[in-house]
Amino acid sequence: MNLRLILLIVGIIFSVLDVIVFIRRLITPVIALIWLMFSGVAILFAIMPFWERWIRMVNPMIPLPLVVLILLVLIGLFWTSIGVSKLIDRNRELSMQVGLLNQENERIISILREMGKDI
């Protein structure tokens, strides 16, 4: 299979997946932008004619199992970045909850001090 075709297909698939995952809010905007830039670079490598000589030089040296392995690693990195995004969102939500609990705790302490009870 032609390396340019593989790069084009990988770029399109990752850009579509990135947009779908971003719309469903499973990934943070920064990580989504990084994957979109990766997809754009892959598509540019496949489309631009000045990479033709380099691709011809590299193409015979890359066996198919290596291409499959690289694709599996990229898919694993993509799903890992989705997990990291979920953890970032969860951490942000927990931080807000802790802030609200601290604020409520301070309010309760001030009410108790006004009532004359020392803590």
VMD Tcl script that builds the backbone (N, CA, C; Angstrom):
set m [mol new atoms 357]
animate dup $m
set s [atomselect $m all]
$s set {name element resname resid chain x y z} {
  {N N MET 1 A 0.849 -1.178 0.000}
  {CA C MET 1 A 0.000 0.000 0.000}
  {C C MET 1 A 0.896 1.244 0.000}
  {N N ASN 2 A 0.449 2.249 -0.646}
  {CA C ASN 2 A 1.223 3.479 -0.791}
  {C C ASN 2 A 1.239 4.256 0.531}
  {N N LEU 3 A 2.410 4.759 0.895}
  {CA C LEU 3 A 2.565 5.503 2.144}
  {C C LEU 3 A 1.762 6.803 2.125}
  {N N ARG 4 A 1.671 7.437 0.981}
  {CA C ARG 4 A 0.890 8.677 0.885}
  {C C ARG 4 A -0.587 8.409 1.152}
  {N N LEU 5 A -1.079 7.300 0.628}
  {CA C LEU 5 A -2.478 6.941 0.846}
  {C C LEU 5 A -2.726 6.629 2.327}
  {N N ILE 6 A -1.788 5.930 2.946}
  {CA C ILE 6 A -1.928 5.615 4.372}
  {C C ILE 6 A -1.935 6.893 5.194}
  {N N LEU 7 A -1.027 7.823 4.902}
  {CA C LEU 7 A -0.985 9.091 5.635}
  {C C LEU 7 A -2.287 9.873 5.454}
  {N N LEU 8 A -2.803 9.889 4.248}
  {CA C LEU 8 A -4.049 10.604 3.978}
  {C C LEU 8 A -5.207 9.990 4.762}
  {N N ILE 9 A -5.310 8.671 4.730}
  {CA C ILE 9 A -6.396 7.988 5.434}
  {C C ILE 9 A -6.277 8.197 6.945}
  {N N VAL 10 A -5.050 8.066 7.474}
  {CA C VAL 10 A -4.841 8.262 8.915}
  {C C VAL 10 A -5.181 9.696 9.310}
  {N N GLY 11 A -4.759 10.661 8.512}
  {CA C GLY 11 A -5.062 12.057 8.817}
  {C C GLY 11 A -6.548 12.342 8.822}
  {N N ILE 12 A -7.252 11.821 7.850}
  {CA C ILE 12 A -8.700 12.050 7.773}
  {C C ILE 12 A -9.412 11.352 8.927}
  {N N ILE 13 A -9.035 10.103 9.206}
  {CA C ILE 13 A -9.694 9.352 10.285}
  {C C ILE 13 A -9.470 10.037 11.633}
  {N N PHE 14 A -8.225 10.443 11.908}
  {CA C PHE 14 A -7.962 11.079 13.197}
  {C C PHE 14 A -8.618 12.448 13.300}
  {N N SER 15 A -8.725 13.181 12.211}
  {CA C SER 15 A -9.400 14.479 12.297}
  {C C SER 15 A -10.905 14.299 12.531}
  {N N VAL 16 A -11.511 13.319 11.882}
  {CA C VAL 16 A -12.941 13.063 12.100}
  {C C VAL 16 A -13.177 12.565 13.526}
  {N N LEU 17 A -12.346 11.626 13.994}
  {CA C LEU 17 A -12.483 11.140 15.367}
  {C C LEU 17 A -12.298 12.266 16.377}
  {N N ASP 18 A -11.335 13.129 16.099}
  {CA C ASP 18 A -11.062 14.237 17.004}
  {C C ASP 18 A -12.265 15.166 17.113}
  {N N VAL 19 A -12.862 15.488 15.997}
  {CA C VAL 19 A -14.029 16.382 16.007}
  {C C VAL 19 A -15.206 15.719 16.721}
  {N N ILE 20 A -15.432 14.433 16.462}
  {CA C ILE 20 A -16.543 13.718 17.108}
  {C C ILE 20 A -16.345 13.673 18.623}
  {N N VAL 21 A -15.133 13.336 19.037}
  {CA C VAL 21 A -14.849 13.234 20.469}
  {C C VAL 21 A -14.922 14.614 21.130}
  {N N PHE 22 A -14.481 15.646 20.435}
  {CA C PHE 22 A -14.549 17.006 20.988}
  {C C PHE 22 A -15.993 17.470 21.114}
  {N N ILE 23 A -16.829 17.162 20.136}
  {CA C ILE 23 A -18.238 17.557 20.191}
  {C C ILE 23 A -18.935 16.876 21.366}
  {N N ARG 24 A -18.571 15.623 21.629}
  {CA C ARG 24 A -19.160 14.902 22.770}
  {C C ARG 24 A -18.530 15.297 24.106}
  {N N ARG 25 A -17.611 16.232 24.070}
  {CA C ARG 25 A -16.921 16.753 25.258}
  {C C ARG 25 A -16.174 15.669 26.031}
  {N N LEU 26 A -15.581 14.739 25.302}
  {CA C LEU 26 A -14.774 13.708 25.943}
  {C C LEU 26 A -13.298 14.088 25.982}
  {N N ILE 27 A -12.957 15.200 25.346}
  {CA C ILE 27 A -11.558 15.599 25.249}
  {C C ILE 27 A -11.476 17.117 25.452}
  {N N THR 28 A -10.415 17.563 26.093}
  {CA C THR 28 A -10.268 19.002 26.339}
  {C C THR 28 A -9.893 19.711 25.038}
  {N N PRO 29 A -10.176 20.995 24.947}
  {CA C PRO 29 A -9.871 21.723 23.706}
  {C C PRO 29 A -8.389 21.720 23.325}
  {N N VAL 30 A -7.515 21.787 24.310}
  {CA C VAL 30 A -6.076 21.817 23.999}
  {C C VAL 30 A -5.627 20.491 23.400}
  {N N ILE 31 A -6.054 19.396 23.998}
  {CA C ILE 31 A -5.664 18.081 23.481}
  {C C ILE 31 A -6.320 17.841 22.119}
  {N N ALA 32 A -7.557 18.308 21.951}
  {CA C ALA 32 A -8.222 18.178 20.654}
  {C C ALA 32 A -7.469 18.961 19.579}
  {N N LEU 33 A -6.978 20.137 19.929}
  {CA C LEU 33 A -6.212 20.938 18.976}
  {C C LEU 33 A -4.901 20.250 18.594}
  {N N ILE 34 A -4.252 19.625 19.562}
  {CA C ILE 34 A -3.009 18.905 19.265}
  {C C ILE 34 A -3.270 17.760 18.293}
  {N N TRP 35 A -4.331 16.989 18.522}
  {CA C TRP 35 A -4.648 15.888 17.601}
  {C C TRP 35 A -5.076 16.407 16.229}
  {N N LEU 36 A -5.754 17.539 16.201}
  {CA C LEU 36 A -6.148 18.118 14.917}
  {C C LEU 36 A -4.922 18.599 14.140}
  {N N MET 37 A -3.946 19.161 14.856}
  {CA C MET 37 A -2.700 19.570 14.186}
  {C C MET 37 A -1.947 18.347 13.664}
  {N N PHE 38 A -1.915 17.273 14.441}
  {CA C PHE 38 A -1.282 16.038 13.972}
  {C C PHE 38 A -1.963 15.532 12.702}
  {N N SER 39 A -3.289 15.561 12.696}
  {CA C SER 39 A -4.034 15.112 11.516}
  {C C SER 39 A -3.730 16.005 10.314}
  {N N GLY 40 A -3.662 17.306 10.553}
  {CA C GLY 40 A -3.350 18.226 9.465}
  {C C GLY 40 A -1.971 17.997 8.888}
  {N N VAL 41 A -0.996 17.733 9.763}
  {CA C VAL 41 A 0.367 17.457 9.283}
  {C C VAL 41 A 0.386 16.169 8.471}
  {N N ALA 42 A -0.320 15.147 8.927}
  {CA C ALA 42 A -0.373 13.891 8.171}
  {C C ALA 42 A -1.002 14.104 6.801}
  {N N ILE 43 A -2.060 14.887 6.750}
  {CA C ILE 43 A -2.712 15.164 5.460}
  {C C ILE 43 A -1.792 15.986 4.564}
  {N N LEU 44 A -1.095 16.969 5.143}
  {CA C LEU 44 A -0.156 17.767 4.345}
  {C C LEU 44 A 0.979 16.909 3.787}
  {N N PHE 45 A 1.507 16.009 4.600}
  {CA C PHE 45 A 2.546 15.109 4.110}
  {C C PHE 45 A 2.037 14.261 2.950}
  {N N ALA 46 A 0.760 13.887 3.006}
  {CA C ALA 46 A 0.208 13.047 1.948}
  {C C ALA 46 A -0.106 13.839 0.685}
  {N N ILE 47 A -0.493 15.095 0.821}
  {CA C ILE 47 A -0.961 15.872 -0.331}
  {C C ILE 47 A 0.161 16.631 -1.036}
  {N N MET 48 A 1.053 17.234 -0.274}
  {CA C MET 48 A 2.063 18.115 -0.866}
  {C C MET 48 A 3.026 17.349 -1.771}
  {N N PRO 49 A 3.279 17.872 -2.960}
  {CA C PRO 49 A 4.124 17.151 -3.907}
  {C C PRO 49 A 5.618 17.184 -3.573}
  {N N PHE 50 A 6.074 18.167 -2.805}
  {CA C PHE 50 A 7.511 18.249 -2.541}
  {C C PHE 50 A 7.992 17.177 -1.568}
  {N N TRP 51 A 7.092 16.440 -0.936}
  {CA C TRP 51 A 7.478 15.319 -0.074}
  {C C TRP 51 A 7.590 14.021 -0.859}
  {N N GLU 52 A 7.266 14.068 -2.143}
  {CA C GLU 52 A 7.224 12.856 -2.963}
  {C C GLU 52 A 8.566 12.124 -2.970}
  {N N ARG 53 A 9.652 12.851 -3.121}
  {CA C ARG 53 A 10.965 12.211 -3.182}
  {C C ARG 53 A 11.300 11.544 -1.848}
  {N N TRP 54 A 11.010 12.231 -0.752}
  {CA C TRP 54 A 11.282 11.666 0.565}
  {C C TRP 54 A 10.423 10.429 0.815}
  {N N ILE 55 A 9.151 10.504 0.420}
  {CA C ILE 55 A 8.240 9.372 0.622}
  {C C ILE 55 A 8.682 8.180 -0.218}
  {N N ARG 56 A 9.131 8.423 -1.447}
  {CA C ARG 56 A 9.634 7.320 -2.283}
  {C C ARG 56 A 10.874 6.690 -1.667}
  {N N MET 57 A 11.703 7.519 -1.045}
  {CA C MET 57 A 12.920 7.001 -0.438}
  {C C MET 57 A 12.596 6.157 0.802}
  {N N VAL 58 A 11.612 6.574 1.598}
  {CA C VAL 58 A 11.284 5.891 2.838}
  {C C VAL 58 A 10.336 4.722 2.618}
  {N N ASN 59 A 9.479 4.809 1.631}
  {CA C ASN 59 A 8.426 3.833 1.417}
  {C C ASN 59 A 8.924 2.387 1.330}
  {N N PRO 60 A 9.972 2.060 0.582}
  {CA C PRO 60 A 10.378 0.650 0.526}
  {C C PRO 60 A 10.962 0.135 1.839}
  {N N MET 61 A 11.400 1.033 2.701}
  {CA C MET 61 A 12.034 0.600 3.943}
  {C C MET 61 A 11.025 0.301 5.045}
  {N N ILE 62 A 9.773 0.714 4.892}
  {CA C ILE 62 A 8.776 0.548 5.950}
  {C C ILE 62 A 7.925 -0.689 5.646}
  {N N PRO 63 A 8.090 -1.746 6.424}
  {CA C PRO 63 A 7.253 -2.932 6.214}
  {C C PRO 63 A 5.846 -2.727 6.766}
  {N N LEU 64 A 4.918 -3.509 6.276}
  {CA C LEU 64 A 3.516 -3.384 6.676}
  {C C LEU 64 A 3.294 -3.622 8.171}
  {N N PRO 65 A 3.949 -4.607 8.805}
  {CA C PRO 65 A 3.725 -4.770 10.255}
  {C C PRO 65 A 4.136 -3.541 11.068}
  {N N LEU 66 A 5.172 -2.835 10.608}
  {CA C LEU 66 A 5.589 -1.618 11.307}
  {C C LEU 66 A 4.523 -0.529 11.173}
  {N N VAL 67 A 3.922 -0.416 10.006}
  {CA C VAL 67 A 2.848 0.562 9.798}
  {C C VAL 67 A 1.664 0.229 10.701}
  {N N VAL 68 A 1.315 -1.043 10.795}
  {CA C VAL 68 A 0.205 -1.462 11.658}
  {C C VAL 68 A 0.536 -1.169 13.123}
  {N N LEU 69 A 1.765 -1.444 13.524}
  {CA C LEU 69 A 2.181 -1.169 14.896}
  {C C LEU 69 A 2.110 0.321 15.208}
  {N N ILE 70 A 2.560 1.153 14.289}
  {CA C ILE 70 A 2.498 2.602 14.489}
  {C C ILE 70 A 1.047 3.070 14.594}
  {N N LEU 71 A 0.177 2.514 13.757}
  {CA C LEU 71 A -1.246 2.877 13.834}
  {C C LEU 71 A -1.858 2.459 15.164}
  {N N LEU 72 A -1.498 1.271 15.649}
  {CA C LEU 72 A -2.015 0.821 16.946}
  {C C LEU 72 A -1.514 1.703 18.086}
  {N N VAL 73 A -0.266 2.127 18.009}
  {CA C VAL 73 A 0.274 3.038 19.023}
  {C C VAL 73 A -0.457 4.376 18.983}
  {N N LEU 74 A -0.716 4.884 17.783}
  {CA C LEU 74 A -1.441 6.155 17.658}
  {C C LEU 74 A -2.859 6.043 18.209}
  {N N ILE 75 A -3.523 4.939 17.939}
  {CA C ILE 75 A -4.874 4.734 18.473}
  {C C ILE 75 A -4.827 4.649 19.993}
  {N N GLY 76 A -3.821 3.947 20.519}
  {CA C GLY 76 A -3.666 3.870 21.969}
  {C C GLY 76 A -3.409 5.234 22.590}
  {N N LEU 77 A -2.586 6.043 21.946}
  {CA C LEU 77 A -2.331 7.396 22.445}
  {C C LEU 77 A -3.592 8.255 22.400}
  {N N PHE 78 A -4.383 8.070 21.358}
  {CA C PHE 78 A -5.627 8.834 21.239}
  {C C PHE 78 A -6.576 8.489 22.386}
  {N N TRP 79 A -6.765 7.201 22.648}
  {CA C TRP 79 A -7.669 6.797 23.725}
  {C C TRP 79 A -7.106 7.183 25.085}
  {N N THR 80 A -5.784 7.163 25.227}
  {CA C THR 80 A -5.171 7.619 26.470}
  {C C THR 80 A -5.414 9.106 26.684}
  {N N SER 81 A -5.328 9.893 25.613}
  {CA C SER 81 A -5.584 11.324 25.746}
  {C C SER 81 A -7.041 11.594 26.108}
  {N N ILE 82 A -7.954 10.741 25.673}
  {CA C ILE 82 A -9.355 10.877 26.089}
  {C C ILE 82 A -9.468 10.626 27.591}
  {N N GLY 83 A -8.769 9.599 28.079}
  {CA C GLY 83 A -8.773 9.321 29.519}
  {C C GLY 83 A -8.173 10.454 30.328}
  {N N VAL 84 A -7.080 11.018 29.841}
  {CA C VAL 84 A -6.448 12.150 30.519}
  {C C VAL 84 A -7.395 13.349 30.538}
  {N N SER 85 A -8.092 13.581 29.453}
  {CA C SER 85 A -9.044 14.697 29.399}
  {C C SER 85 A -10.169 14.512 30.413}
  {N N LYS 86 A -10.658 13.282 30.535}
  {CA C LYS 86 A -11.700 13.015 31.529}
  {C C LYS 86 A -11.181 13.286 32.936}
  {N N LEU 87 A -9.932 12.870 33.204}
  {CA C LEU 87 A -9.356 13.113 34.527}
  {C C LEU 87 A -9.148 14.603 34.795}
  {N N ILE 88 A -8.767 15.347 33.774}
  {CA C ILE 88 A -8.598 16.793 33.931}
  {C C ILE 88 A -9.939 17.447 34.267}
  {N N ASP 89 A -10.986 17.054 33.545}
  {CA C ASP 89 A -12.309 17.615 33.830}
  {C C ASP 89 A -12.788 17.237 35.225}
  {N N ARG 90 A -12.557 15.995 35.599}
  {CA C ARG 90 A -12.964 15.528 36.930}
  {C C ARG 90 A -12.209 16.296 38.025}
  {N N ASN 91 A -10.918 16.519 37.811}
  {CA C ASN 91 A -10.101 17.261 38.761}
  {C C ASN 91 A -10.605 18.696 38.897}
  {N N ARG 92 A -10.964 19.316 37.784}
  {CA C ARG 92 A -11.494 20.682 37.812}
  {C C ARG 92 A -12.809 20.732 38.591}
  {N N GLU 93 A -13.671 19.750 38.364}
  {CA C GLU 93 A -14.951 19.704 39.061}
  {C C GLU 93 A -14.749 19.496 40.564}
  {N N LEU 94 A -13.854 18.601 40.934}
  {CA C LEU 94 A -13.590 18.364 42.356}
  {C C LEU 94 A -12.971 19.592 43.024}
  {N N SER 95 A -12.126 20.321 42.294}
  {CA C SER 95 A -11.542 21.546 42.850}
  {C C SER 95 A -12.621 22.576 43.148}
  {N N MET 96 A -13.589 22.713 42.257}
  {CA C MET 96 A -14.684 23.654 42.498}
  {C C MET 96 A -15.511 23.221 43.700}
  {N N GLN 97 A -15.747 21.918 43.833}
  {CA C GLN 97 A -16.520 21.430 44.974}
  {C C GLN 97 A -15.786 21.669 46.291}
  {N N VAL 98 A -14.478 21.458 46.298}
  {CA C VAL 98 A -13.686 21.714 47.498}
  {C C VAL 98 A -13.732 23.200 47.844}
  {N N GLY 99 A -13.645 24.062 46.847}
  {CA C GLY 99 A -13.738 25.498 47.085}
  {C C GLY 99 A -15.078 25.884 47.692}
  {N N LEU 100 A -16.160 25.303 47.170}
  {CA C LEU 100 A -17.487 25.597 47.721}
  {C C LEU 100 A -17.620 25.074 49.153}
  {N N LEU 101 A -17.071 23.883 49.417}
  {CA C LEU 101 A -17.124 23.345 50.772}
  {C C LEU 101 A -16.312 24.200 51.745}
  {N N ASN 102 A -15.169 24.682 51.313}
  {CA C ASN 102 A -14.371 25.572 52.164}
  {C C ASN 102 A -15.122 26.863 52.457}
  {N N GLN 103 A -15.779 27.400 51.452}
  {CA C GLN 103 A -16.550 28.631 51.627}
  {C C GLN 103 A -17.700 28.397 52.609}
  {N N GLU 104 A -18.389 27.272 52.476}
  {CA C GLU 104 A -19.481 26.961 53.388}
  {C C GLU 104 A -18.953 26.727 54.807}
  {N N ASN 105 A -17.803 26.092 54.920}
  {CA C ASN 105 A -17.184 25.860 56.224}
  {C C ASN 105 A -16.842 27.183 56.906}
  {N N GLU 106 A -16.293 28.117 56.164}
  {CA C GLU 106 A -15.976 29.441 56.716}
  {C C GLU 106 A -17.238 30.163 57.167}
  {N N ARG 107 A -18.304 30.021 56.408}
  {CA C ARG 107 A -19.578 30.655 56.762}
  {C C ARG 107 A -20.118 30.058 58.051}
  {N N ILE 108 A -20.062 28.753 58.200}
  {CA C ILE 108 A -20.547 28.082 59.412}
  {C C ILE 108 A -19.707 28.492 60.624}
  {N N ILE 109 A -18.379 28.572 60.438}
  {CA C ILE 109 A -17.497 28.983 61.534}
  {C C ILE 109 A -17.815 30.414 61.970}
  {N N SER 110 A -18.058 31.300 61.003}
  {CA C SER 110 A -18.383 32.688 61.373}
  {C C SER 110 A -19.722 32.768 62.097}
  {N N ILE 111 A -20.701 31.953 61.719}
  {CA C ILE 111 A -21.999 31.938 62.417}
  {C C ILE 111 A -21.820 31.430 63.835}
  {N N LEU 112 A -21.010 30.391 64.008}
  {CA C LEU 112 A -20.777 29.850 65.349}
  {C C LEU 112 A -20.030 30.860 66.222}
  {N N ARG 113 A -19.104 31.595 65.650}
  {CA C ARG 113 A -18.387 32.603 66.433}
  {C C ARG 113 A -19.307 33.749 66.843}
  {N N GLU 114 A -20.247 34.099 65.961}
  {CA C GLU 114 A -21.205 35.141 66.313}
  {C C GLU 114 A -22.116 34.681 67.451}
  {N N MET 115 A -22.401 33.398 67.498}
  {CA C MET 115 A -23.250 32.867 68.549}
  {C C MET 115 A -22.495 32.771 69.882}
  {N N GLY 116 A -21.199 33.005 69.853}
  {CA C GLY 116 A -20.428 33.028 71.084}
  {C C GLY 116 A -19.727 31.723 71.402}
  {N N LYS 117 A -19.834 30.774 70.523}
  {CA C LYS 117 A -19.169 29.499 70.765}
  {C C LYS 117 A -17.832 29.530 70.055}
  {N N ASP 118 A -16.808 29.239 70.788}
  {CA C ASP 118 A -15.466 29.221 70.219}
  {C C ASP 118 A -15.133 27.824 69.750}
  {N N ILE 119 A -14.486 27.787 68.625}
  {CA C ILE 119 A -14.093 26.485 68.066}
  {C C ILE 119 A -12.599 26.312 68.256}
}
mol reanalyze $m
mol bondsrecalc $m
mol representation Tube
mol addrep $m
